[in-house]
Amino acid sequence: MTITWTGRLATSLLAIAALTGATAQAQDLVVYTPQSADRMAVLEERAEAALGFDIEFLTIGGGAVYDRLLAERNNPQADVVYGLIDFLMAGLKAEGLLMPYEPDFAEGLPARFIDPDGYFYGYRQTPITLSFNADLIAPGDAPTSWLDLADPAYEGQFMIGSLRWQTTRAILAGLFTRFIDDNGEVSDEGWVWFQGFYDNAIVFEEGMNRAQMIASGETPFSLNHFLGVQRDAEEGGYAYQYIDTEGGTPVVVERNGIVAGTENFDRALAFLEFASSVDWQVTNAELFGVIPVHPDAIARAPEEVRRNATLLSPQTIDWDLIAANLDGWLERIQLELL
């Protein structure tokens, strides 16, 4: 069973669950994930057929997954966290909410996709991109760097999502990285830049349709994950172009872990062996166009996916530093800039 919560309803239900300890119970395995419900429905069907037990997916935003696991610290309801990005997994590890494991699928996996202590492993990678509606904007009128977005020339021409969204947090991680000083803090200069950035941004509110706003030219520039850009363009009926930005593009890795306190460790490990395997990474690439992390899976992926794996220059980000400071920086944005 796949359960999807969105918007205000999700917030209300999560608050009730946190207070009462109530949650939907799976017969065999509970998986928390921010990945899209349609993809998880395919995974659910194939994993259940292969493994022989029921799996319940709870699909909510990445930040909501993180917050829910914190709220359930003393009464864990999930067995697996699937597809959460780098710094959120690092935060769960630091909070003692994950347990280490040694999977077979990690053989041949590059070290940058493996937590050095074995608490989580990557299964797909996603560029977090800056792009534009190519039907309305000439390449010469597009920003060349993320830093250009604080320029008054781009006032009101792009949208930034909720601070709870995993993609928004990844965007901000890349931006914070550009202003971290020798003390590991965002500099005063950086906060001045962020004020300009948020002054220019349209902040997402319930009821907004991002694809239509980009298509109409209301917000012709897009800050979104790689495949989200393509989905919006398809929905809005416009051509798009990614920008290989100066200073690089944040590339996040969706990672998987086993929740500390689970009583279903063996099933959790069996599920992750299936859902992180080279074969499943190839299936993801074929069905959904996502970029694998394992070299063997990239080699077997469709040509377009192989090309996408090297399309944009990656930005170097210290995810451990981001994980240690992100909540405080987001709080400052919430209190001072929004």
C-alpha positions in Angstrom: 0.0 0.0 0.0 1.3 3.5 -0.9 0.0 6.4 1.2 0.7 9.9 0.0 0.2 13.0 2.2 0.5 16.5 0.8 0.1 20.1 1.8 -1.8 21.2 4.9 -3.4 17.8 5.4 0.0 16.2 5.7 1.0 18.7 8.3 -2.1 18.1 10.3 -1.9 14.4 10.2 1.8 14.4 11.0 1.1 16.6 14.0 -1.6 14.2 15.2 0.6 11.2 14.7 3.5 12.8 16.6 1.2 13.6 19.6 -0.7 10.3 19.7 1.8 7.8 18.3 -0.9 6.8 15.8 0.3 5.5 12.4 -0.8 3.1 9.7 0.7 -0.3 10.4 2.0 -2.6 7.7 1.9 -6.3 8.1 5.5 -6.7 7.3 7.6 -3.6 6.4 7.1 0.1 6.6 9.1 2.4 4.3 9.2 6.2 4.7 10.1 8.0 1.4 10.0 11.4 -0.3 10.1 9.7 -3.7 7.1 10.1 -6.0 4.1 7.8 -5.3 3.9 6.5 -8.9 7.5 5.3 -8.8 7.0 3.7 -5.4 3.9 1.9 -6.7 6.1 0.2 -9.3 8.7 -0.6 -6.7 6.1 -1.9 -4.3 4.6 -4.3 -6.8 7.9 -5.7 -7.9 9.5 -5.9 -4.5 6.5 -7.7 -3.0 6.5 -10.2 -5.8 10.2 -10.8 -5.4 10.4 -10.9 -1.6 7.1 -12.4 -0.6 6.0 -10.0 2.1 3.9 -6.9 2.2 5.5 -3.4 2.0 3.8 -0.2 3.0 5.2 3.1 1.6 4.5 6.4 3.3 5.3 9.1 0.8 5.8 12.6 2.2 8.3 15.4 1.7 11.9 14.9 2.5 11.8 17.4 5.4 8.7 15.8 6.7 10.3 12.3 6.6 13.2 13.7 8.7 10.9 15.5 11.2 8.6 12.4 11.6 11.5 10.1 12.3 12.7 12.6 15.0 9.2 12.7 16.5 9.1 8.9 16.6 12.5 8.5 18.2 11.2 6.7 21.2 8.6 4.7 19.4 9.8 3.9 15.8 7.1 3.2 13.3 9.2 2.8 10.2 11.7 0.1 9.3 13.4 1.7 6.3 14.0 5.3 5.0 14.3 5.2 1.2 15.5 8.0 -1.1 16.4 10.7 1.4 19.2 13.0 0.3 22.7 13.4 1.6 22.5 15.9 4.4 19.1 14.6 5.8 20.6 11.1 6.1 23.7 12.6 7.7 21.4 14.3 10.2 19.5 11.1 11.0 22.8 9.4 11.5 24.0 12.1 13.9 20.7 11.8 15.8 21.3 8.1 16.3 18.2 7.2 14.2 19.9 4.8 11.8 21.7 1.5 12.2 24.6 0.3 10.1 24.4 -2.5 7.6 26.6 -4.2 5.1 24.7 -4.9 1.8 25.9 -6.9 -1.2 24.9 -4.2 -3.6 27.7 -2.0 -2.3 30.3 -4.1 -4.1 31.8 -1.9 -6.8 29.9 1.2 -5.6 32.2 4.3 -5.6 33.2 5.4 -2.1 31.4 8.8 -2.4 28.1 7.0 -2.4 28.8 5.1 0.8 28.6 6.4 4.3 32.1 5.7 5.8 30.5 4.1 8.8 28.0 2.1 6.8 24.8 3.8 7.9 23.5 4.6 4.4 24.2 4.0 0.7 23.2 5.8 -2.5 21.1 4.4 -5.3 20.4 7.4 -7.6 21.8 10.8 -8.1 20.0 14.0 -9.0 21.3 17.3 -10.3 19.5 20.3 -8.7 19.3 22.6 -11.6 18.8 26.1 -12.8 16.9 26.2 -16.1 14.6 28.3 -18.2 11.7 28.3 -20.6 13.6 28.3 -23.9 10.5 29.4 -25.9 10.5 32.7 -24.1 14.1 33.4 -22.9 17.2 33.6 -25.1 20.3 32.0 -23.7 22.0 35.3 -23.5 19.3 36.6 -21.2 19.6 33.8 -18.7 21.7 33.8 -15.6 25.1 32.1 -15.8 25.4 31.6 -12.1 23.1 30.9 -9.2 24.5 34.1 -7.6 22.9 36.1 -10.4 19.4 35.4 -8.9 19.9 38.2 -6.4 20.3 40.7 -9.2 17.2 43.0 -9.4 17.0 42.0 -13.1 15.5 38.7 -12.0 12.9 40.1 -9.6 9.8 38.0 -9.6 11.0 35.7 -12.4 11.7 32.5 -10.4 10.0 30.5 -7.7 11.5 28.9 -4.6 9.7 26.1 -2.8 8.8 25.5 0.8 11.6 25.1 3.3 10.3 21.7 4.1 10.8 20.4 0.6 13.9 18.2 0.0 14.7 20.0 -3.3 14.5 23.4 -1.7 16.9 22.4 1.1 19.3 21.0 -1.6 19.1 24.3 -3.5 19.9 26.2 -0.3 22.7 23.9 0.6 24.4 24.8 -2.7 23.8 28.5 -2.1 25.0 28.4 1.6 28.2 26.6 0.4 29.1 29.7 -1.6 29.2 31.9 1.5 30.6 29.7 4.3 33.5 31.5 6.1 36.5 30.1 7.9 34.4 29.4 11.0 31.9 27.2 9.1 29.2 29.9 9.2 27.4 31.8 6.5 29.1 35.2 6.3 27.4 38.5 6.7 27.9 39.1 3.0 26.1 35.8 2.4 23.1 36.9 4.4 22.9 40.2 2.5 22.9 38.1 -0.7 20.1 35.8 0.6 18.0 38.9 1.4 18.3 39.9 -2.2 17.6 36.4 -3.4 14.4 36.1 -1.4 13.3 39.6 -2.3 13.4 38.5 -5.9 11.8 35.1 -5.4 8.2 34.1 -5.6 7.8 31.8 -2.6 5.6 28.8 -3.3 2.1 28.8 -1.8 -0.7 26.2 -2.0 -2.6 26.5 -5.2 0.3 27.7 -7.3 1.0 25.8 -10.5 4.7 26.0 -11.2 4.5 24.5 -14.7 1.8 27.0 -15.8 3.7 29.9 -14.3 6.9 28.9 -16.2 5.0 28.3 -19.4 3.2 31.7 -19.3 6.5 33.5 -18.6 5.3 34.7 -15.2 8.3 32.9 -13.7 10.3 31.7 -16.7 13.3 30.5 -14.7 13.1 27.2 -12.8 14.9 26.0 -9.7 14.2 22.4 -9.6 15.6 18.9 -9.6 16.6 17.4 -13.0 13.5 15.4 -13.8 11.2 17.9 -12.2 12.2 20.4 -14.9 11.2 17.9 -17.6 7.9 17.0 -16.0 7.0 20.7 -15.7 8.0 21.3 -19.3 5.8 18.4 -20.5 2.9 19.6 -18.4 3.3 23.2 -19.5 4.1 22.5 -23.1 7.3 24.5 -23.5 10.9 23.8 -24.4 13.5 24.0 -21.6 17.2 24.4 -21.3 19.5 23.6 -18.3 22.2 26.1 -17.4 25.7 24.6 -16.6 26.3 27.3 -14.0 29.5 28.9 -12.9 30.6 27.3 -9.7 28.7 24.1 -10.5 25.4 22.4 -9.9 24.5 20.7 -6.7 24.1 17.0 -7.2 22.3 15.2 -4.5 22.4 11.5 -3.9 19.2 9.7 -2.8 20.3 7.3 -0.1 18.7 4.5 1.9 19.0 3.3 5.5 17.5 1.1 8.1 15.8 2.8 11.0 17.3 2.2 14.5 14.9 0.2 16.7 13.3 -1.8 13.8 12.2 -5.3 14.6 12.3 -6.2 10.9 16.0 -5.9 10.2 16.2 -9.0 8.0 13.2 -7.9 5.9 14.6 -4.3 5.8 17.9 -5.6 4.5 16.3 -7.9 1.9 14.2 -5.0 0.7 17.2 -2.7 0.3 19.2 -5.4 -1.5 16.4 -5.4 -4.0 15.6 -1.7 -4.1 19.2 -0.6 -4.4 20.6 -3.3 -6.7 22.2 -2.6 -10.0 19.2 -4.3 -11.7 16.7 -1.9 -10.0 18.9 1.1 -10.8 18.8 0.1 -14.4 15.0 -0.4 -14.2 14.7 3.1 -12.7 16.8 4.5 -15.5 14.7 2.8 -18.2 11.3 3.5 -16.7 11.8 7.0 -15.2 15.1 8.4 -16.7 16.8 8.7 -13.3 20.6 8.6 -13.1 22.1 5.6 -11.3 25.1 5.7 -9.0 26.6 2.3 -9.7 29.0 2.3 -12.6 27.6 -1.0 -13.8 24.1 0.5 -13.8 25.2 3.6 -15.7 26.9 1.4 -18.3 23.6 -0.5 -18.8 21.3 2.6 -18.8 19.7 4.1 -21.9 21.9 6.4 -23.9 20.1 9.6 -22.8 20.6 8.7 -19.1 24.3 8.0 -19.7 24.6 11.4 -21.3 22.7 13.1 -18.5 25.2 11.7 -16.0 27.9 14.1 -17.3 25.7 16.9 -18.7 26.3 19.4 -15.8 29.4 20.3 -13.7 28.8 19.1 -10.1 29.4 21.5 -7.2 31.5 20.4 -4.3 29.5 20.5 -1.1 30.5 19.5 2.4 27.3 17.7 3.3 28.4 16.9 6.9 28.9 20.7 7.5 25.5 21.4 5.9 23.8 18.8 8.0 25.2 20.2 11.2 24.1 23.8 10.5 21.1 23.6 8.1 18.3 23.8 10.7 19.7 27.0 12.2 20.2 28.6 8.8 16.7 27.6 7.7 15.3 29.1 10.9 17.0 32.4 10.1 15.5 32.4 6.6 12.1 31.7 8.1 12.3 34.4 10.8 14.1 37.1 9.0 13.7 36.7 5.2 10.2 35.4 4.7 
